[in-house]
Amino acid sequence: MAKKTIEQVDVAGKRVLIRVDFNVPVEAGAIGDDRRIREAIPTIKAVLSRGGSVVLMSHMGRPEGHGFEGAYSLSPVAKRLSDLLGTQVQFPGTSCCDEASGRAVAQLKPGQVLLLENLRFEEGEKKGDGELAKKLAAYGDVYVNDAFGTAHRDDASMVAVPKSMAGKPRIAGSLLQKELKYLGETLAKPASPFVVILGGAKVSDKIELIENVLPKADTVLIGGAMAYTFLAAIGRAVGASRVETDKLGEAKRLIDHAARAKCDLHLPKDHVCSSAFAETGGQISVHGESIPDGLIGLDIGPKTVTEYALLIRKAKTVVWNGPMGVFEWKNFSVGTQQIAQAVAHATSLGATTIVGGGDTASAAEAFGVADKVSHVSTGGGASLEMLAGKPFNSVNLLD
């Protein structure tokens, strides 16, 4: 899993082409969460401080792929990055490979930074097109993958570009290296007790992950809407809670698998319920193992919180992927908030704690623990796939 890093390559006088993940939320030209931009700064500075120049490429959102779309322009990112770096980031064209961009890249001097326009304005990016890759590959003397959030995809910038740059250095940026360390190396031989916390909406999203961790984990704690598919599979009354009826067999199989693997799999013992799937307006009540008809489980209850928190605090390695309830709504946020605090507490006691990307990272930020755990992943789908043990073509190509 270990890859050559940016610090191990001479970049003086060279143009370094860095695939970053600047897919950040933008509304009315204003950036919301800029964590992914901030996480790229160490790699950029590692090039600039040693006399190299930087060409950055990223996607953002889901444009049609037929040319420029103002709503998905990376222009706000260029401005934010300029502020964070304290130097002007060039942003030359309306396409990643138009004449203006090519000319600006050719004129780039050591110490300068350039950001290309959204890669997904080109249809060939999602298709892994070799011709687009050749144009992008010509921009760099060194290729750096620092885009963990997209590392599970075979897009042109992730796979075809490094293939086109065979013979030149193809290395991992500091963010990717950190993700590989925590999601790969740490979990290859986790310190025991190893506790895995899984939540979110769907069992179907987590089947491969669960299968991968059951032989390694001492304890698996299940929460979120996915818990109701497991509970329904063992005959519990779950009211009107969300259940993936086509996955009941899979859920029962995973419970049996946990028993064979001698892994303690815990399901919620009580639930915070509502008569409506709504932030307000429904009648809220707490119920034990059985949920009455018509009620929807929207958070784990106080008994479950206490049980889970005690197990987490005894852990030496913790992986958390998925919230325990609808944490965005105050009435159903307590379970996720308390689990977040327990993970932070385990970290303070010396545990290695890893928070998966997506909603889990958002929850860690919302409840003030993002800087109190060992690692918060920047990838949503990528975190899931790496935790599930899947190979990444984009990573395998690196030196």
FENJODA-V455212 format. One record per backbone hydrogen bond with DSSP energy under -0.5 kcal/mol. NH is the residue of the N-H (numbers start at 0). CO is the residue of the C=O. Records with the same first field share a line. If there is no record, write none. Layout:
BEGIN
NH: CO + CO
END
This chain:
BEGIN
5: 171
7: 4
8: 5
10: 8
12: 50
13: 10
15: 13 + 52
16: 14 + 141
17: 15 + 54
18: 16 + 143
19: 17 + 56
21: 19
23: 21
26: 29
29: 26
31: 24
33: 31
36: 33
37: 33
38: 34
39: 35 + 36
40: 36 + 37
43: 39
44: 40
45: 41
46: 42 + 43
47: 43
48: 44
49: 46
50: 47
51: 46
52: 13
53: 111
54: 15
55: 53 + 113
56: 17
66: 120
71: 68
72: 69
77: 73
78: 74
79: 75
80: 76
81: 77
82: 78
83: 79
84: 80
85: 81
86: 81
89: 87 + 112
97: 94
101: 97
102: 98
103: 99
104: 100
105: 101
106: 102
107: 104
110: 51
111: 108
112: 87
113: 53
114: 89
115: 55 + 113
118: 57
120: 117
121: 118
122: 64 + 120
124: 121
125: 121
126: 122
127: 123 + 124
128: 123
132: 128
133: 129
134: 130
135: 131
136: 132
137: 133
138: 135
139: 136
140: 14
141: 14
142: 168
143: 16
144: 170
145: 18 + 143
147: 145
149: 146
150: 147
152: 149
155: 124
157: 154
158: 154
159: 154
160: 155
162: 158
163: 159
164: 160
165: 162
167: 164
168: 140
170: 142
171: 3
172: 144
176: 172
177: 173
178: 174
179: 175
180: 176
181: 177
182: 178
183: 179
184: 179
185: 180
186: 181
187: 183 + 184
188: 184
189: 186
194: 192 + 316
195: 218
196: 318
197: 195 + 220
198: 320
199: 322
205: 202
206: 202
209: 205
210: 206
211: 207
212: 208
213: 209
214: 210
215: 212
216: 212
217: 193
218: 193
219: 263
220: 195
221: 219 + 265
222: 197
223: 323
225: 199
226: 223
227: 224
228: 224 + 225
229: 225
230: 226
231: 227
232: 228
233: 229 + 230
234: 231
235: 230
237: 235
238: 290
239: 294
240: 237
244: 242
246: 243
247: 244
250: 246
251: 247
252: 248
253: 249
254: 250
255: 251
256: 252
257: 253
258: 254
259: 255
260: 256
261: 258
262: 257
263: 217
264: 262
265: 219 + 263
270: 286
271: 298
272: 270 + 284
273: 295
274: 282
277: 275
283: 281
284: 272
286: 270
290: 236
291: 289
294: 291
295: 273
297: 271 + 295
298: 271
300: 269
304: 300
305: 301
306: 302
307: 303
308: 304
309: 305
310: 306
311: 307
312: 308
313: 309
314: 311
315: 192
316: 192
317: 351
318: 194
319: 353
320: 196
325: 297
326: 324
328: 325
329: 327
331: 328
332: 329
336: 332
337: 333
338: 334
339: 335
340: 336
341: 337
342: 338
343: 339
344: 340
345: 341
346: 342
347: 343
348: 344
349: 346
350: 345
351: 315
352: 350
353: 317
354: 374
355: 319 + 353
356: 378
359: 356
361: 357
362: 358
363: 359
364: 360
365: 361
366: 362
367: 364
368: 363
369: 363
371: 368
374: 352
376: 354 + 374
383: 379
384: 380
385: 381
386: 382
387: 383
388: 385
389: 384
392: 390
393: 150
395: 391
396: 392
397: 394
398: 169
END
